[in-house]
Amino acid sequence: MQFLENCMCYNFLNLRELHLIMDGGLFCNPYDIIIIMLTKHCLILEKLFIDMDDCSFECGPYWELHQKPKLENFDHYFDRLKFIKLKGSSFYSLNFN
């Protein structure tokens, strides 16, 4: 993820497969992943692999107050995304509607 944040000038318009490898101490939530995919223009992405490296999604107060409502009202769809594999996660229910 650090690589993607450092290369703000790059777009991945033709990217069909993305592998995200998280650092163990990194805090992340679903909104962060979606924003990376949008800002890097991964709109034709078909496969998403996320290796959580035993970290969990951070769903604290900031997530609840700011990011969760934005994600629930999100108006963009990744129509071509057919496959998501999440490896090594301590997953908690996020209560999406």
N, CA and C of each residue as an Amber inpcrd file, in Angstrom:
protein
   291
   0.8210000  -1.1800000   0.0000000   0.0000000   0.0000000   0.0000000
   0.8740000   1.2560000   0.0000000   2.0170000   1.1690000   0.6520000
   2.9340000   2.2960000   0.6700000   3.3530000   2.6720000  -0.7490000
   3.5830000   1.6710000  -1.5900000   3.9560000   1.9240000  -2.9790000
   2.8810000   2.7380000  -3.6840000   1.6180000   2.3660000  -3.5030000
   0.5310000   3.0680000  -4.1820000   0.4000000   4.5020000  -3.6990000
   0.6240000   4.7330000  -2.4040000   0.5260000   6.0880000  -1.8750000
   1.6630000   6.9680000  -2.3930000   2.8310000   6.3830000  -2.6030000
   3.9940000   7.1560000  -3.0390000   3.9930000   7.4720000  -4.5250000
   3.1940000   6.8050000  -5.3120000   3.2140000   7.0400000  -6.7660000
   1.9240000   7.7270000  -7.2090000   1.6580000   8.8830000  -6.6320000
   0.4270000   9.6120000  -6.9070000   0.2980000  10.0050000  -8.3780000
   1.4080000  10.1160000  -9.0880000   1.3330000  10.5490000 -10.4760000
   0.9530000   9.4150000 -11.4250000   0.9160000   8.1880000 -10.9570000
   0.6060000   7.0480000 -11.8140000  -0.8710000   6.6910000 -11.7610000
  -1.3870000   6.2850000 -12.8820000  -2.7410000   5.7490000 -12.9700000
  -2.6430000   4.3460000 -13.5400000  -3.5560000   3.4980000 -13.1320000
  -3.5460000   2.1140000 -13.5710000  -4.8210000   1.8210000 -14.3520000
  -4.9920000   2.5440000 -15.4440000  -6.2180000   2.4530000 -16.2300000
  -6.4630000   1.0700000 -16.8140000  -5.4210000   0.3370000 -17.1370000
  -5.5680000  -0.9780000 -17.7580000  -5.3600000  -2.1290000 -16.7840000
  -5.2580000  -1.8210000 -15.5100000  -4.9970000  -2.8460000 -14.5020000
  -6.2150000  -3.7510000 -14.3300000  -6.0060000  -5.0430000 -14.4530000
  -7.0900000  -6.0140000 -14.3080000  -6.9600000  -6.8390000 -13.0380000
  -5.7640000  -6.8560000 -12.4390000  -5.5370000  -7.6560000 -11.2380000
  -4.6650000  -6.8540000 -10.2830000  -5.0860000  -6.7610000  -9.0200000
  -4.3600000  -5.9830000  -8.0190000  -4.1140000  -6.8490000  -6.7930000
  -2.8600000  -6.8670000  -6.3270000  -2.4740000  -7.5750000  -5.1110000
  -2.0490000  -6.5210000  -4.0920000  -2.7860000  -6.4000000  -2.9990000
  -2.4240000  -5.4890000  -1.9170000  -1.8450000  -6.3230000  -0.7870000
  -0.6350000  -5.9910000  -0.3620000   0.0030000  -6.6820000   0.7530000
   0.1460000  -5.6590000   1.8680000  -0.5370000  -5.9030000   2.9710000
  -0.5740000  -4.9580000   4.0770000   0.5960000  -5.2140000   5.0230000
   1.1120000  -4.1590000   5.6450000   2.0990000  -4.3110000   6.7050000
   1.3700000  -4.6990000   7.9760000   2.0200000  -5.4700000   8.8260000
   1.3830000  -5.9900000  10.0330000   0.7780000  -4.9280000  10.9380000
   1.4280000  -3.7890000  11.0990000   0.9350000  -2.7740000  12.0170000
   0.0750000  -1.7130000  11.3640000  -0.2650000  -1.8970000  10.1230000
  -1.0040000  -0.8980000   9.3600000  -2.4880000  -0.9290000   9.7100000
  -3.0760000   0.2400000   9.9110000  -4.5100000   0.3260000  10.1340000
  -5.1760000   0.6480000   8.8070000  -6.2100000  -0.0670000   8.5120000
  -6.8690000   0.0760000   7.2260000  -8.3310000  -0.3130000   7.3960000
  -9.1710000   0.1810000   6.5240000 -10.5660000  -0.2440000   6.5170000
 -11.0290000  -0.3210000   5.0610000 -12.2120000  -0.8590000   4.8160000
 -12.6740000  -1.0290000   3.4280000 -12.7060000   0.2690000   2.6220000
 -13.0400000   1.3760000   3.2530000 -13.0960000   2.6580000   2.5560000
 -11.7240000   3.0380000   1.9900000 -10.6680000   2.8070000   2.7690000
  -9.3160000   3.1190000   2.3040000  -8.9790000   2.3560000   1.0260000
  -9.3480000   1.0910000   0.9770000  -9.0560000   0.2680000  -0.1960000
  -9.8260000   0.7710000  -1.4130000 -11.0900000   1.1150000  -1.2240000
 -11.9090000   1.6370000  -2.3270000 -11.3320000   2.9530000  -2.8510000
 -10.9200000   3.8290000  -1.9520000 -10.3680000   5.1230000  -2.3650000
  -9.0760000   4.9340000  -3.1540000  -8.2290000   4.0030000  -2.7410000
  -7.0110000   3.7220000  -3.5110000  -7.3800000   3.2440000  -4.9040000
  -8.3580000   2.3570000  -4.9940000  -8.7650000   1.8430000  -6.3030000
  -9.3150000   2.9550000  -7.1890000 -10.0340000   3.8970000  -6.6070000
 -10.5820000   5.0030000  -7.3980000  -9.5200000   6.0210000  -7.7830000
  -8.6690000   6.4150000  -6.8360000  -7.6740000   7.4380000  -7.1430000
  -6.6200000   6.9390000  -8.1200000  -6.4340000   5.6490000  -8.1900000
  -5.4870000   5.0760000  -9.1500000  -6.1950000   4.6490000 -10.4310000
  -7.4790000   4.9380000 -10.5260000  -8.2790000   4.6600000 -11.7210000
  -8.2650000   3.1810000 -12.1080000  -8.4730000   2.3290000 -11.1150000
  -8.5270000   0.8700000 -11.3440000  -9.9590000   0.4650000 -11.6880000
 -10.5410000   1.1020000 -12.6670000 -11.9630000   0.9350000 -12.9370000
 -12.3060000  -0.3360000 -13.6970000 -11.3350000  -0.9640000 -14.3450000
 -11.6290000  -2.2150000 -15.0540000 -11.0520000  -3.4210000 -14.3050000
 -10.7730000  -3.2260000 -13.0330000 -10.2120000  -4.2880000 -12.2010000
 -11.1470000  -5.4910000 -12.1760000 -10.5920000  -6.6740000 -12.3950000
 -11.3710000  -7.9110000 -12.3900000 -11.0890000  -8.7730000 -11.1730000
  -9.8470000  -8.7320000 -10.6660000  -9.4570000  -9.5650000  -9.5260000
  -8.7280000  -8.7160000  -8.4990000  -9.1080000  -8.8860000  -7.2340000
  -8.4800000  -8.1670000  -6.1300000  -8.0420000  -9.1780000  -5.0770000
  -6.7500000  -9.1990000  -4.7880000  -6.1840000 -10.0580000  -3.7550000
  -5.6660000  -9.1500000  -2.6460000  -6.0880000  -9.4020000  -1.4130000
  -5.6320000  -8.6030000  -0.2800000  -5.0240000  -9.5490000   0.7410000
  -3.7250000  -9.3830000   1.0120000  -3.0370000 -10.1560000   2.0440000
  -2.9290000  -9.2500000   3.2620000  -3.7260000  -9.5440000   4.2770000
  -3.8180000  -8.6860000   5.4530000  -2.6450000  -8.8550000   6.4090000
  -1.8420000  -9.9080000   6.2480000  -0.6760000 -10.1390000   7.1020000
  -1.0620000 -10.0670000   8.5800000  -2.1590000 -10.6990000   8.9320000
  -2.6600000 -10.7950000  10.3090000  -3.0710000  -9.4670000  10.9280000
  -3.2570000  -8.4290000  10.1470000  -3.8310000  -7.2090000  10.7140000
  -5.3330000  -7.2280000  10.4260000  -6.0700000  -6.4450000  11.1450000
  -7.5220000  -6.4420000  10.9620000  -7.9640000  -5.0770000  10.4570000
  -9.1690000  -5.0430000   9.9200000  -9.7180000  -3.7630000   9.5070000
  -9.9470000  -2.9080000  10.7440000  -9.5280000  -1.6700000  10.6780000
  -9.7040000  -0.7250000  11.7710000 -11.0510000  -0.0440000  11.5910000
 -11.9680000  -0.3340000  12.4830000 -13.3250000   0.2150000  12.3640000
 -13.6890000   0.9710000  13.6300000 -12.8890000   1.9660000  13.9540000
 -13.0920000   2.7640000  15.1460000 -14.0470000   3.9210000  14.9060000
 -13.9970000   4.9270000  15.7830000 -14.9180000   6.0680000  15.6990000
 -14.8250000   6.8450000  14.3870000 -13.6110000   7.0420000  13.8680000
 -13.4820000   7.7770000  12.6060000 -14.1880000   7.0340000  11.4810000
 -14.0020000   5.7140000  11.4440000 -14.6900000   4.8720000  10.4570000
 -16.1960000   5.0220000  10.6150000 -16.7010000   4.8780000  11.8230000
 -18.1460000   4.9120000  12.0730000 -18.7640000   6.2570000  11.7010000
 -18.0830000   7.3520000  12.0290000 -18.6600000   8.6820000  11.8170000
 -18.4560000   9.2320000  10.4060000 -17.3470000   8.8990000   9.7770000
 -17.0170000   9.5530000   8.5100000 -16.9870000   8.6210000   7.3070000
 -16.2720000   7.5170000   7.4280000 -16.0470000   6.6880000   6.2510000
 -17.1700000   5.6960000   5.9800000 -17.7390000   5.1120000   7.0100000
 -18.8210000   4.1410000   6.8000000 -20.0190000   4.7750000   6.0900000
 -20.4890000   5.9670000   6.5140000 -21.6070000   6.5880000   5.7810000
 -21.2720000   6.8900000   4.3180000 -20.0330000   7.3060000   4.0490000
 -19.6400000   7.5670000   2.6600000 -19.6550000   6.2900000   1.8380000
 -19.1780000   5.2040000   2.4250000 -19.1390000   3.9370000   1.7080000
 -20.5410000   3.3920000   1.4750000 -21.4310000   3.5710000   2.4370000
 -22.8110000   3.0910000   2.2790000 -23.5670000   3.8680000   1.2060000
 -23.2020000   5.1260000   0.9900000 -23.8510000   5.9570000  -0.0280000
 -23.0060000   6.0860000  -1.2880000 -22.0920000   5.2060000  -1.4530000
 -21.1560000   5.2320000  -2.5730000 -21.9000000   5.0430000  -3.8790000
 -21.5930000   5.8750000  -4.8780000 -22.3370000   5.8110000  -6.1350000
 -21.5260000   5.2330000  -7.2950000 -20.3610000   4.6880000  -7.0050000
 -19.5630000   4.0660000  -8.0700000 -19.5400000   2.5560000  -7.8640000
 -19.6110000   1.8350000  -8.9520000 -19.5890000   0.3800000  -8.8930000
 -18.4120000  -0.1270000  -9.7100000 -17.7660000  -1.1450000  -9.1910000
 -16.7010000  -1.8170000  -9.9260000 -17.3470000  -2.9750000 -10.6680000
 -17.9360000  -2.6590000 -11.8110000 -18.7440000  -3.6140000 -12.5660000
 -17.9720000  -4.8360000 -13.0270000 -16.6910000  -4.6830000 -13.2660000
 -15.9050000  -5.8020000 -13.7930000 -15.2610000  -6.6500000 -12.7060000
 -15.3300000  -6.2090000 -11.4580000 -14.7190000  -6.9460000 -10.3580000
 -15.5020000  -8.2280000 -10.1030000 -14.8640000  -9.3560000 -10.3760000
 -15.5290000 -10.6570000 -10.2760000 -14.9860000 -11.5130000  -9.1420000
 -13.7950000 -11.2010000  -8.6420000 -13.1290000 -12.0810000  -7.6920000
 -12.3860000 -11.2480000  -6.6530000 -12.6350000 -11.5220000  -5.3720000
 -11.9070000 -10.8950000  -4.2750000 -11.4380000 -12.0030000  -3.3500000
 -10.1460000 -12.0070000  -3.0380000  -9.6100000 -12.9770000  -2.0930000
  -8.9650000 -12.2140000  -0.9530000  -9.4180000 -12.4870000   0.2640000
  -8.9130000 -11.8400000   1.4660000  -8.1780000 -12.8940000   2.2760000
  -6.8800000 -12.6980000   2.4710000  -6.0530000 -13.6950000   3.1530000
  -5.5110000 -13.1280000   4.4590000  -5.5640000 -13.9190000   5.5230000
  -4.9120000 -13.5650000   6.7760000  -5.5900000 -12.4800000   7.5700000
  -6.8810000 -12.3580000   7.4960000  -7.5820000 -11.2760000   8.1790000
  -8.2770000 -11.7700000   9.4350000  -8.2770000 -10.9040000  10.4410000
  -9.1540000 -11.0850000  11.5890000 -10.3920000 -10.2720000  11.2580000
 -11.4020000 -10.9120000  10.7430000 -12.5420000 -10.1920000  10.1850000
 -13.6250000 -10.0070000  11.2400000 -14.1690000  -8.8180000  11.2890000
 -15.2730000  -8.4890000  12.1700000 -16.4400000  -8.0390000  11.3100000
 -17.6370000  -8.2550000  11.7790000 -18.8150000  -7.8270000  11.0340000
 -18.8590000  -6.3040000  10.9970000 -19.0360000  -5.7470000   9.8060000
 -19.0750000  -4.2990000   9.6520000 -20.4930000  -3.7690000   9.5100000
 -21.4610000  -4.6590000   9.4640000 -22.8760000  -4.2910000   9.3950000
 -23.2080000  -3.3640000   8.2360000 -22.8980000  -3.7940000   7.0260000
 -23.3150000  -3.0480000   5.8450000 -24.7570000  -3.3940000   5.5290000
 -25.4960000  -2.4210000   5.0430000 -26.8840000  -2.6670000   4.6480000
 -26.9490000  -3.0300000   3.2000000
